[in-house]
Amino acid sequence: FLSHSLQAKMSRPVQARRLEGIDKNIWVDFVKLAATYSKVNLGQGFPDFPAPDFLTEAFARALSGGNHMLHQYTRAFGHPPLVKVLAQFFEKLLGRDVDPMTNVMVTVGAYQALFCCFQALVDEGDEVIIIEPFFDCYEPMVKMAGGTPVFIPLRPNPPKDGKLMSSADWQLDPAELASKFNERTKAIVLNSPNNPLGKVFSRGELGLIAELCVKHDVLCISDEVYEWLVYDGKQHIRIASLEGMWDRTVIIGSAGKTFSVTGWKVGWVVGPDRLLQHLRTVHQNSVYHCATIAQEAVAQGFQRELMLYGKPESYFVQLPKELQQKRDWLVQSLNGVGMKPIIPEGTFFLVADISHFKSDVPDVPNSDEPYDYRFTKWMVKNKGLAAIPLSAFYSEAHKNNYTNFIRFCFAKDDATLKAANDILQKWKQEKTS
């Protein structure tokens, strides 16, 4: 009897219904491809240059210093020195009082901050507006919470003078945006600066979104992880600073993007207590707590930046300057071989048009796989250069309109960017010979 019961297989379904249709993940496939074939990886978004010395030194001090309590739990909703300095920073940025204990919560990276937002604020049947292209986890996270994603694309308006397109040329249609709001709309997800396009939403565009949020009593989940990475004198405007928006906005930030330490997984949410109290409930019943030592080091990094705020030696001033040079170099490199880049105003990504290179990659009739997926896989296997297909950042309904583009990450060491340029130059020669 015992051996029979051990052999009996479970026949009931084991998978929770909320996981249906969201099990595929672009990063799993493309990270594996890049690890197997790439000589140069401009795919996944992480810097391959060192974090700033002041930050790694702070980590080392926290690790080996005299305070042995840094090896134990800290406050579940954020290490007191970190929430305190984040509150001071955001008071400066938003021009309002920010309470460290009720208006700030620390999370396991911005990813967990997003998860907390959707789990805490979205109910069965709620609609959540997502602007396309979007960071790919928004859609499955909304679905897992029982919500319905409603998509609206930024539409490209190419300049007439033959100049390269800018991410600013991708815009929302105001009437189309207004048509997406109704009594079922619970929230809109805003990502500015936007991954993958690098678009920095203007005050006018944010004003339009804010007006609709206020009119329809809708929340705004504002993913601002690239807030310091803006170029060409552009300014990142925080939607929570606009009239009527603080009370309905959750701001999400990331030490990974801010200090070039994506592996530390320290993120945060800033917003009114009436929203954050529900995020705290999700947080305490899921991860409960984030690594104390990483929070201590990030707190020290912010304390340094608070003292140097706006000064030339501030990391928040130096990093975008360095990245702008890297961006310009990759733009020149791609443009030189005929892969038309869209110049990003922010983030560390740029999107390029691959139409000119399509002849290199054979078409597969009746294929279910979008063209940019095939192109990107072919490029990493045959040229050793890894990127990410742009259509991965679109819903099924709009995916096929954007299969002529791929996304590169330029937050890379100069040697990495040079190696990418060498691959592209060689490829161009092979095409013309």
N, C-alpha and C positions, 0 to 999 in steps of 0.2 A: 504493500500500500504506500509506504514511504517513497520508494523509488518511483512509483507512478506519479505521485504528486510533485516530485522534483522535476519530472520530465514535462509535466503539463505546461503548455505555453499559455500566456495571457491572451485572451481573445478580445477583451474590451479595448477600445482605443485609449491610448495613453496620453496622446497630445492634447493639451488644452486648446479649445476652439480659437482662442484669441491669437494663437500662433499660426493659424492657417494662412498660407499665402505670403508670409513674411520671413520665411526661412532662408531665402537666398540673400547673399550679401556680396556686393561687388568687391569689397576690400579683401575678403577671404580669397577669392579667385585671383585678383590682380596682384596682391602681395605675394602669393605663391608663384605666379608667373615671373614677377620681377626678381624674386629670390633665385629662381631657377635659371633665367636667361639673361637678365640685364647686366650690361657693363656699366650703364649709367641709369640711375633711378630718379626720374623727375616726376614720379607718379604720386606716391603717398605724401601727404602734407606734413613733413617734419624737417627741421633744419638739420644739416649734417655738419654744421660748424659748432664750436664749443659754446656753452652757456657763458654768460659774463662771469668773470672771476669773483666779483663781489658776492654773487649769489652762491657759487659752489663753495666759496670760503665760509659763508654763513651756514651752509649745510654741514660742512666739516666741523665747524665750531659747535653746532647744535649736537652733532653726533658724539664728539669726543670731549665736550666741555664738562663742567662740574655739575650741571643740572640733570641728575639722573631721572627726574620726573618727565623729561622729554621723551623717554622711552616707554611711557605709559599713556593710557587714555588721556585726552584733554576733553574740553567741553564738546559734547556731541554735535552741536550746531556751528562749531567753529572755534578754533584756538583763540582765546581772548586777545592776544597781541595782534593777530591777523584781522579779526573782525573790527577791532578798534581802528587800525590804520586804514583799512578799506573804507570804513565810515568817514574818516577824515578826508580821504581822497575824493569820495563821491560827493561829500558836502561841497568841495571845491568845484567839481565838475558839473554838478546839478544846481548849485546855488540854493541849497535848502538843507535843513537839519536832517541828519541820517543817524538813527540810533543803532549802535553796533550790535546790540542784543536782539532787537526785534526787526531791523530793516536789512540785515545781512545774514546770509547763511553760507557756510563753506561746504562744497560738494566734492565728490571724487571726479574731478575734471568737469568741464562744461557739459560733457555727455550725460553725467548723472543729474546735473542741474536741469537739463532738458527733460529727462525721464521724470523727475519729480514734478515739473510743471504740468506735463500732460496727465500724469496719474492723479495729481491733486486737483486739477482744475477742469478736466474734460470728462463729461459723463456720456453714458450710452446715448447715441442719437445726436449729440452735439456736433455742429459743423465747425471745422477749423480751416481757415483760409491759409493756403501755402503759396508763396510767390515762387515761380519757377524761373531759372533753375534753382534747386534747393539742396542743401546738405542732406544726404540721402536718408538719414535716420528719422527725419521729421515724420515722414509718411507712416512707417511701421509703428512708431511710438504713438501716433494719434490713433491708429487702428487698435493697438493693444489696449488703449484706454477705453475703447468702445466708440470712439468718435469717427466722424466721416470727414476725410480730407477733401477740400474744395480747392482746385488749382487755378491759378491765374498766371500766365507767362509774361515776363518782360519781353517786349517785342523789339527786335533790332531795327534801327533806322540808319542804314549806312550813309556816311557823308557823300555828297554828290561830286566832290572835287578829287576823288581818287585817293584821298588821304586814308591812312589806316583807321579802322574803327576804334572808338574808345568804349570802355564799359558804360560811360555816360550815355552812349547812343542806344542803349537798351532801356526801354521805358515802359511803364505801366500805362494802359489806356484808362483814363479816369472813369469813363462811362462803364467800361467792362469791369473795373474794380468795384464800382458802386453796385453793379448788378449782382455781385457775389454775396453781399450782405443781406441777411434776412433775420427773422425772429429766431431761427435755429442756430445762428452764428454765435459761437461762444468766444472764439479767439482768432486772432491773426498772428502768424509767425513772421516776424521781420528779421532779416539777417543783413545787417549793414555794418561794415563792408561785407559784401556778399561773396561767399564761396559757392560756386567756382568762378564767377565772372570778374570779381574784383570791383563790382559797382559800389560806389559810396552814394547813398541816397541823399538828394539835396534837401534843403529846408522846405522847398515847395512840395516835393514828393512826400516828405514825412508829414507835412501839414495836411495834405489830402487824406493820408491814412488816418491821422489823428482825428480829423473832422468826422470821418465815417465811424471810427471807434466810439467817439462820444455820442454821435447821433443814434447809433444802434446799441449802445451800452455793451460794447465788446471789449474783451481783454486783449492786451498785446504782449506776446512772448518775444522779447527783443534779444536776439542772439548777437552779441557785440564782441565776440572773442578777438576780432582783429582791430579793435578800437584804436590802437596806437600805430597801426600799419597803414597809414594813408600818405599819398605822394602828391608831388606837384603843387604843394601849398594848399591842397584840399583840406577841408575840415570835417571831422567826424561829429555829427550832431546827434545827441542822444534824444530819442523820441520822448523819454520820460520828462525831459525839461520843457516840452511844449505844453500849452495850456490844457488842463483837464486830463493830462496823461499819467502823472505820477501815480494816481490812485488806482489805475487800471493796468499798469505795466510791471512786468518782471524783467529786470536786466540780467543777462547772463554774461559772465566773464571767465577768463582762463589764464592761469599763470603759465601754462604750457606755451600759449601764443605770445603772451606779454613778455616773458623772460627767456623764450627759446628753450623750455624744458618740458617738452610734451610728455615725457615718461614719468614725470612727478605726479601727474594726475591731481592737480589742485585747481578747482574751479570755484565759482561763487554765484550766488544770486543776490540781487539788491532790489528791494521794492517795499511796498507798504505792508505793515504787519497783517492787515486783513487778508492778504494773499499768501504771505510767507508762512503764516501759522499752519496753513494746509500743506505747504511743501515740507514743513518740519515733520508733520505727521507721517508723510511718505518716507522721508529720510530716516526717521528713527525706527521705522518698521522694515527698512531694507538694508542699507549699508551701515546705518547707525553713526558711523564715525570715520574720519579721514586721518591719514598718517600724521602724527603729531610733529615729527621732525621736519617733514616737508613744509608743513604749515608755518613752523617757526622760521625756517629759512626764507620763505616767501614773504613773511611779515617783515623780516629785516630788509629784504630787497625793496619793499614798498616804503619802508621808513627812509631809506637812502633816497629813493625817487621823490618822496615828499619834500625832502630838504632841497633837492636839486630841480624841483619842478620848473619847467620852462627854460632851464639853463642849458647851454650847449653841451655840457658834459653829462647831462641826463641820458640814461639808456633809452628812454622813450623818445628822445630827440635823435640820438645816434643811430639806433637800429633802423628806423625808416629811411634815413639817408643812405645807409649801406645797402638796404634792400632795393631802394630805387635805382641805384647803380646796377645791381644784379638784374633787376627787371629790364632796364634799358639794354643791357648786354644781350639778354635772351631775346628781346624784341628784335634787335638788330640781326642776331644770328638766325632767327626763324624767318624774318622778312627777306634776308639775303638769299635764302634757298627757295623762297616762294611759298612758304607755309605762313599764311597771313595771320599775324597775331592781333588780338583785340587788346588794346593797351589798358591794363587795369589801373583804376584810381586808388585801389587799396588791396589788402590781403597779401599773401605770398603766392598767389596763383595767377596764371594767365591762360586764356583760351585761344587756340589757333585754328584757323580754317584750313582743312586738309584737302580741299577740292582739287588743287593742283597736283596732288600726289596720288589721286585715286587710281590712276592708270597702273601704278605699281602693285596694287592689291587686287587680285582677281575678284570679280563679282560672283556671288553664288546665287543663282536664280532660286526663287521660292524659299530663301533662308529666313528662319524666324529671328536670327540674330541680327541686331542693328549693325549697320555698316561700320560705325565708329568702333564698336567692340571688335569686329574682325580686323579692322585696320590696326588697332592698338596691339592686339595679340600678334599680328603679323610683324609689326614694327619691333616688338620686344624680342621675338624669336629670330628675326632675320637681320636686324640692325643693332640689337642690344640696347635699345633706348626705350625706357618705360615711361608711359603716360597713362592717363585715365580717360575713357570715352565720356564725352559731355552728356550723351543721352542717359547716362546713369543718374543724372541729377534731374530727370524729368519723370512725370507720371506716364503711365502706359498710353494715355490719350494723346499726349504731345510729343512723346519720345521720337517718333519717326520724322518730325520736322527739324530735328537738330542733330542729325547723324553725320554732318560734315565737319564737326569740331571735336578737338580733344583738349584736355587740360594738362598743363605742366605746372610743377612747383619750382619756383626760382629761389626759395630760401635754402640755397646750397652754397657750399664752399666754391671759391673761384675755380679750383682744379676740376670740380664736378661739372661746372658750367662749361669750362673749356673742353672737357672730354665730350660733352653733348654737342658742342659746336663742331668738333672734329668729325663726329659721326654724321652730322647733317651736311657738312661740306663734302665729305666723301660720297655721300648719297647723291648729292646734287651733281657731282662730277660723273658718277655712274649713269645718271639720267641723261646727261647731255652728250656723253661720249658715244 
